[in-house]
Amino acid sequence: MMMTISKSRRGVRTIAATAAVSVAALTLAGCGGPDAGNAGPSVQAGSGEGTINVWAVDGQAAENDALKKIIANFETSQNKIKVNLKLFPSDQYTKAVNSAAPGDLPDVLDFDGPTLASFVYNGKMAPLTGSVSQESLSNQTDSIKAQNTVDGAVYGVGMMNAGLALWGNKKLLDAAGVAYPTTPEKAWTAEEFTGVLDKLAAVVPGGKPLDLSEQYGFAGEWGTCCSAGPVIWSGGGTMLKDNKAAGALDSDANVKSLTTFASWKKYTDPNADGLAFPNGRVALSWVGHWTYPTYKTLGSDLVSIPLPNFGKGTKTASGTFAWGMGASTKNGAASGKFLDFLMSDESVRIYTDANGAPPATKTALAASSLYGPGKKLELLGNQLGKACGPEDQITETCVSVTRPVTAGYPIVTDQVGKAEAAIYSGKDAKEALSAAARAIDQNFADNDGYKK
């Protein structure tokens, strides 16, 4: 997945992780088969005291400082548990986890949502029930809970989430006479959106009013999670059905939706410098919450708008880094106490204030000064509250979709992203999607469907 879209591993990597993460997972997900030759999770509660080892990705300075502050607060709050934190460069982290035998993993580890199923498949992670309090588990928002659940068991808890929207420049929208929706239920249809682009093209410099965040690259995780994904789900399609891509990914619904998406290329500023929206070259920017610190320079002219509705309701991807336990920890009780502390309102507030992400706990989200009711980014918080769960649970009224929860996700995102890039460049959508479906299904067949 990832080009680094920002310096934050949790601002952009929340949804659009890195190519390095995907490649590492793709290389290793099928190595050794289920549990990678190990007996599987063997968590020991331990004494509830002592030192716990924690691994995490080295993020931007503000995130690192926030995490260290939270750890310091935890150690101050009691005197029986110490935390030994080890930070890894983002391009080395997933490889380090995949390369380690389960017994060599830390007690607590950071993970990017789409990698979880692969870690579970290879015996790296332990279910949290019995170690983390029910209060913490129940306080997770439905969208983050769906990401962190594999085969019915919860393996992770999240401090934050991520979401997508159209950022709009109200000054340019007003100049074009365009009224804009502010709730998911009133999202523009794809046809209406084309009409909006026609109107906006007449008032923006250069006649290209739309930014689709092409600078992130459609062929990577950005394409799967953040453009192709919402388009597919909104059109009533899926990437997989019954663990197969053929008939799902290359469905007529997906062909139609992605062809429509590609038709907007003529309205799109390539945004190579990343400044198309803040500099006023475009009126609309299809991107995530992480651009808010830059985009808020527009002041009262900055508005958030739901993504277009391709027929089955507007949809956004969700998902981000979360926290779990190593499969063979001997400090389950102490690790659970630490995870409970991470999920406290104060810890979540400290962390999400540092990186600007939406809180992933119900209580912190409701109290958020950015994403709570009546606040500036209420739309994004509202969308994440309307969780669909996995692809097979999508309805017209839900909004936030979890990317396919499968150990084979790396091959899915690799092929879906490449297919979208090809379609956007002019290739026949049916041909591109069918080729991607064949590659995915062959990989799944080679790995016994990634089933234990």
Secondary structure as GFF3:
##gff-version 3
##sequence-region A 1 452
A	DSSP	alpha_helix	19	28	.	.	.	ID=ss1
A	DSSP	three_ten_helix	34	37	.	.	.	ID=ss2
A	DSSP	beta_strand	50	57	.	.	.	ID=ss3
A	DSSP	alpha_helix	61	77	.	.	.	ID=ss4
A	DSSP	beta_strand	81	88	.	.	.	ID=ss5
A	DSSP	alpha_helix	90	99	.	.	.	ID=ss6
A	DSSP	three_ten_helix	102	104	.	.	.	ID=ss7
A	DSSP	beta_strand	108	112	.	.	.	ID=ss8
A	DSSP	three_ten_helix	113	115	.	.	.	ID=ss9
A	DSSP	alpha_helix	116	121	.	.	.	ID=ss10
A	DSSP	beta_strand	125	126	.	.	.	ID=ss11
A	DSSP	alpha_helix	134	138	.	.	.	ID=ss12
A	DSSP	alpha_helix	142	147	.	.	.	ID=ss13
A	DSSP	beta_strand	149	150	.	.	.	ID=ss14
A	DSSP	beta_strand	153	154	.	.	.	ID=ss15
A	DSSP	beta_strand	164	169	.	.	.	ID=ss16
A	DSSP	alpha_helix	170	175	.	.	.	ID=ss17
A	DSSP	three_ten_helix	184	186	.	.	.	ID=ss18
A	DSSP	alpha_helix	190	201	.	.	.	ID=ss19
A	DSSP	three_ten_helix	205	207	.	.	.	ID=ss20
A	DSSP	beta_strand	210	211	.	.	.	ID=ss21
A	DSSP	three_ten_helix	214	216	.	.	.	ID=ss22
A	DSSP	alpha_helix	221	221	.	.	.	ID=ss23
A	DSSP	pi_helix	222	228	.	.	.	ID=ss24
A	DSSP	alpha_helix	229	234	.	.	.	ID=ss25
A	DSSP	alpha_helix	252	263	.	.	.	ID=ss26
A	DSSP	three_ten_helix	264	267	.	.	.	ID=ss27
A	DSSP	beta_strand	284	288	.	.	.	ID=ss28
A	DSSP	three_ten_helix	289	291	.	.	.	ID=ss29
A	DSSP	alpha_helix	292	295	.	.	.	ID=ss30
A	DSSP	three_ten_helix	296	301	.	.	.	ID=ss31
A	DSSP	beta_strand	302	305	.	.	.	ID=ss32
A	DSSP	beta_strand	316	318	.	.	.	ID=ss33
A	DSSP	beta_strand	321	326	.	.	.	ID=ss34
A	DSSP	alpha_helix	332	342	.	.	.	ID=ss35
A	DSSP	alpha_helix	345	355	.	.	.	ID=ss36
A	DSSP	alpha_helix	362	367	.	.	.	ID=ss37
A	DSSP	alpha_helix	378	384	.	.	.	ID=ss38
A	DSSP	beta_strand	387	389	.	.	.	ID=ss39
A	DSSP	three_ten_helix	391	393	.	.	.	ID=ss40
A	DSSP	beta_strand	400	402	.	.	.	ID=ss41
A	DSSP	alpha_helix	409	424	.	.	.	ID=ss42
A	DSSP	alpha_helix	429	446	.	.	.	ID=ss43
A	DSSP	three_ten_helix	448	450	.	.	.	ID=ss44
###
